[in-house]
Structures are given as structure tokens and as C-alpha cells.
Amino acid sequence: MTKRKGPDSHHVVPNPKGGWDVKRGGSSRATSHHDTKQAAIDSGRQVSRNQGTEFRIHNKDGRIAQSDSHGNDPHPPKG
């Protein structure tokens, strides 16, 4: 499985200066900034659903902890 960080994804990532950012895959600028991880997840999930993108939630160390698909699922369930 290849990890996508292209424009068809949104990511919740830690901000080096504190708090959490929601970023479009491949973008250096944050779509939004939040004080808490949960607020960033809530906002990022809504944006991802609206735009039909993959949604990745990262831990403080930068690794992906959770992933949701809101549209272009590369591996949809059978049946």
C-alpha cells in the first residue's frame, strides 16, 4: 500500500510552535490551526468529507495514527 500525501488528502499534524494544523496533502501552509488535537480532527474531518479526500491523523511524532477515507478509497470494501 502506498501512502498518499498528494492533493487528494488532508492531514492533522502537530505544529512545531504548539497546537495542531490541518493541511492539504503536499501543501506547506496550514488550512487551519487549532489549540487541541481534537479540534483539529473535527475541523479536518469536515473539510475532508466536503472535498471527498483521504483523511490522515498524525501523532506528535509525525507518524500516521489513524486514516479515514471520505471519497476516493483506493481499497473499498467488497460487497
C-alpha positions in Angstrom: 0.0 0.0 0.0 1.4 3.4 -0.9 1.0 6.3 1.4 -0.6 9.3 -0.2 0.4 12.8 0.7 -0.8 14.3 -2.5 -3.6 16.9 -3.0 -6.3 14.2 -2.6 -5.6 14.0 1.2 -5.9 16.1 4.3 -3.7 15.7 7.4 -3.9 16.6 11.1 -0.3 17.3 12.1 1.5 18.8 15.1 2.6 22.4 14.7 6.2 22.9 15.8 5.2 26.1 17.7 2.4 24.3 19.5 -1.1 23.2 18.7 -2.3 21.2 15.7 -2.7 22.1 12.0 -5.0 20.8 9.3 -3.0 20.6 6.0 -3.9 19.6 2.4 -1.5 16.9 1.3 1.6 18.4 -0.4 0.9 21.9 1.0 3.3 23.7 3.2 0.6 26.1 4.5 -2.0 25.0 7.0 -5.7 25.1 6.1 -6.4 25.8 9.8 -4.7 25.9 13.2 -6.1 24.6 16.4 -5.1 24.6 20.1 -6.2 20.9 20.6 -5.8 17.8 18.5 -9.5 17.0 18.9 -10.5 20.4 17.5 -8.1 19.9 14.5 -9.6 16.4 13.9 -13.2 17.7 14.0 -12.3 20.5 11.5 -10.1 18.4 9.3 -12.7 15.6 9.1 -15.4 18.1 8.0 -13.1 19.5 5.3 -12.1 16.0 4.1 -15.8 14.9 3.9 -16.7 18.0 2.0 -13.9 17.5 -0.5 -14.0 13.7 -0.7 -10.4 13.2 0.3 -8.4 10.7 2.3 -8.0 11.9 6.0 -4.9 11.2 8.0 -4.4 11.9 11.7 -0.8 12.0 12.8 0.7 11.6 16.3 3.1 14.1 17.9 6.0 12.2 16.4 4.6 12.7 12.9 3.6 9.1 12.2 0.1 8.3 10.9 -2.1 7.1 13.8 -5.4 6.9 12.0 -6.7 7.1 8.5 -10.2 7.6 7.1 -11.5 7.6 3.5 -14.1 10.2 2.5 -14.4 9.5 -1.2 -11.5 8.2 -3.2 -10.9 5.0 -1.3 -8.2 3.0 -3.0 -9.4 -0.2 -1.3 -13.2 -0.1 -1.0 -14.8 -3.0 0.9 -16.2 -5.8 -1.2 -19.9 -6.5 -1.3 
